[in-house]
Amino acid sequence: MAARTAPKVFTPGTTTLFVICLLAIMLLLLFFIIPNQRASARLDMEIIQTRNNLEGQKILSPLFKDLTRQAQTEPLELPFPERQALPRDNIAALGATFEDLAGQSMLIFGGMTPHVNTMRPEDGLMMVDVAVQGDFPDLRGFLVGLGALPYLDKVEQLHINGVQAVKQMDLKLWLAVK
């Protein structure tokens, strides 16, 4: 009996074919599988973020509905009077008017300074400085009251000094004067 020899598995042709197959598998990994894994990981992170956003919205939904219901109540009716100029004879009574507005708004009237040198006949306006003291939330009522004055042209400046417990609020107003 003749000795049997094992067939050669790795011939030059099969080795080349084996290397080509390995390169094809590596290229498949490099160009398809690895980018898809990265995209899948990115999509998983987006899914987690979206779930967290949804959970937050579910938690805040009752609060949002409550605030929306409260906001649908009838808004405060703001006064918009017909604009008319203040007679020059009534300029002296402005202090009492501003003091009444401050008192109605729970503020302390600090004084008023009309700047007569700012009166110009061509536009009929005069600048007035008004000082009030009190809590900041009470200022809203004072400003609404100012808006109800038919001779108020505009509020040019509002300065609030909030260092003290009682806030000092200075307003620069332009009033229509005839």
Steps between C-alpha positions, in 0.01 A plus 500: 500500500613828409517776758234746469589862497264766620366726229640850504243736633694820454600515142594837351159529336307423818720733707427788263132419512517486882673842520243651262216364713662641816539840334137492388387422857719781641367745240147392585572568868674829429243652264168353612489344843706750704321814361165329555596424862594865555175620342308250712671628818420861400137407435484321837619820670235703313235250610610534863493880476156494340369268772640732767334798331168316486524407868573863588205616291272245669610631839452866400179447303260551795682819597485627141127424478439681830698807388322501164162490673604788728626701204165462322326703766391842390797736485513827688333774300757773449379858468559672167347845536469745215818708504461866586742765622517622859416871540794701635286613792474139622876433514505597868240229575715224349665429835166417659408280201824303525465476878149353461625246244785401731263463795261280300797280403632466856805715418636806677513813287849647519454812293460642154724735304358661185767616258343815365805568282412186297164645387507568130207653319561294184436161663308604813691266731656553841729267695412415862704295749294299749641310798315226690606248762369156581499140390574420138175302435298806604664700221282321244182658633668841498605457136148388402367811675747715308377343177149615590610865503385657172794741488779240545699480177765248602712363782854567386694350787444290811783470751467263795744515789456164669771516763271588791208294626267768363578557134541852361349526151560807284302556182560748222167581333402714203163668532298677231444862606308776325 
